[in-house]
């Protein structure tokens, strides 16, 4: 097994809007779509679409969304042995609002994701021992995240932590045990309390995390590109200029693709470059998982943009 994603799944309820309504105002929206999402599931699907062998440890409810979520993961070739239902609890949902400039605003209702426990990590231990990489986010309880980090450290398995949504309760003693810490700009700002409007400010904010002992900080900045920092070096990767339609799930696209290429090559910078291209391609279509390219689409895009592999 290449990758284990221990994390969330959601049903995306996507409304495309001209603008957000004011308080007390009712507006007609141009269109609505439903899709499969959740940061964990998105990252798992992104890696699976590139032919990584992926397992997912997650919880769904016992409502009408649950079976569809499990079927969707399985349809992408993801191992669902540890995707379990929670009785009497709704599945997680994410109402998403996308405006005409492709900006998005997202609410999450965690539902069954709140019931993913440290014990669930332990129950999957035998299968988890075989993976090459563990991927985590923060749409599940922090004790579960911490147990997964400990498991990775105990078994010499690299860990990616995506601190989304950002939480001031995040314990950086655990973050420092991870191999990669991948926030976006707003998350970096929340976690450090520092501005990130310019590249120089991002460097300063990220450097405070390095000083705390974080090994690799990779900051995704959307159209502003990617900044990767370690104690020894700093790299900046420019974004690809594309006609963005919907940026929902782009950060997850980046992480899933990065995980795939890192497992395949062990080359951080090249993995960042490929993930940067994958994420750029994803925003040219509507939706989250539905917008993710397959390997052939990514190959065509990278060849046209002269991205090294």
BELMOCOR-V567057 format. One record per pair of residues at least 12 apart in sequence whose ideal C-beta (glycine too) atoms are under 6 Angstrom apart, sorted by the first residue. I is the first residue (numbers start at 1). J is the second residue. D is the distance in whole Angstrom. If there is no record, write none. Layout:
i = <I;I>
j = <J;J>
d = <D;D>
//
This chain:
i = <1;1;1;1;2;2;2;2;3;3;3;3;3;4;4;4;4;5;5;5;5;5;6;6;6;7;7;7;8;8;8;8;8;8;9;9;9;9;10;10;10;10;10;11;11;12;12;12;12;12;13;14;14;15;15;15;16;16;16;17;17;17;18;35;35;35;36;36;37;37;38;39;39;39;39;40;40;42;42;42;42;43;43;43;43;44;44;45;45;46;46;46;46;47;47;47;48;48;48;49;49;50;50;52;54;55;56;56;56;57;57;57;58;59;59;59;59;59;60;60;60;61;61;61;61;61;61;62;62;63;63;65;66;66;70;82;86;86;89;90;91;91;92;92;92;93;94;94;95;96;98;102;102;102;102;104;104;113;113;116;116;117;118;118;118;121;121;121;129;132;133;133;133;134;134;134;134;135;135;136;136;137;137;138;138;138;138;146;149;149;153;158;159;159;160;161;161;162;162;163;163;164;166;166;166;172;175;176;176;179;180;181;181;182;182;184;184;185;188;188;192;192;202;202;206;206;210;210;216;217;220;220;223;225;225;225;226;226;228;237;237;240;240;242;242;244;245;245;246;247;248;249;250;250;250;253;253;253;253;254;254;257;257;257;258;258;261;273;277;277;277;278;281;281>
j = <53;55;130;131;52;53;132;263;47;52;54;133;259;55;128;131;134;40;43;44;56;135;57;136;148;40;137;140;38;39;40;113;139;140;38;41;58;69;37;38;92;93;94;65;93;35;37;94;96;288;95;33;96;29;32;97;30;31;98;29;97;99;100;287;288;290;72;289;94;288;92;137;139;164;252;58;137;249;252;288;289;135;252;255;256;56;78;76;289;253;256;257;292;256;259;260;76;77;78;292;294;260;295;260;78;79;73;78;83;82;120;124;83;84;86;112;115;116;85;91;112;86;89;90;91;111;112;85;87;90;91;91;85;91;83;124;112;115;112;111;111;112;110;111;113;109;106;108;107;248;246;244;245;246;247;247;248;139;140;140;144;144;143;144;147;147;148;151;155;263;158;259;263;148;152;157;159;160;259;148;161;162;164;163;164;165;167;174;174;177;177;179;178;179;180;178;181;182;255;183;187;187;187;190;191;212;214;213;214;215;216;214;217;218;255;220;251;221;205;219;205;208;219;227;219;229;229;231;230;229;251;254;239;237;238;239;272;276;272;272;276;280;305;280;284;283;284;286;286;283;288;288;279;282;283;278;279;282;292;275;279;274;275;278;271;275;274;307;301;302;307;298;293;301>
d = <5;6;5;5;4;4;5;5;5;5;5;5;5;5;5;4;5;5;6;4;5;5;4;6;5;2;5;6;4;5;4;4;3;6;4;4;5;5;5;3;4;6;4;5;5;4;4;5;6;6;5;5;5;5;5;5;5;5;5;5;5;5;6;5;6;6;5;5;5;4;6;4;5;6;5;6;6;5;3;5;6;6;5;5;4;5;5;5;5;5;2;6;5;4;5;4;4;5;5;5;5;4;5;5;5;4;6;5;6;4;6;5;5;6;5;4;5;5;6;5;5;6;5;4;4;5;4;5;5;5;6;4;6;5;6;5;4;5;5;4;5;6;5;4;5;5;6;5;5;5;5;4;6;6;5;6;5;6;5;5;5;6;5;5;4;5;5;6;6;5;5;6;5;6;5;6;5;5;5;6;5;5;5;6;6;6;6;5;5;5;5;4;4;6;4;4;5;5;5;5;5;6;4;4;5;5;6;4;6;6;5;5;5;5;6;5;5;5;5;6;4;5;6;5;6;5;6;6;6;5;5;6;5;5;5;4;6;6;6;6;5;4;6;5;5;4;6;6;5;5;5;3;5;6;5;6;4;4;6;5;4;6;4;4;5;4;5;6;6;5;5;6;5;5>
//
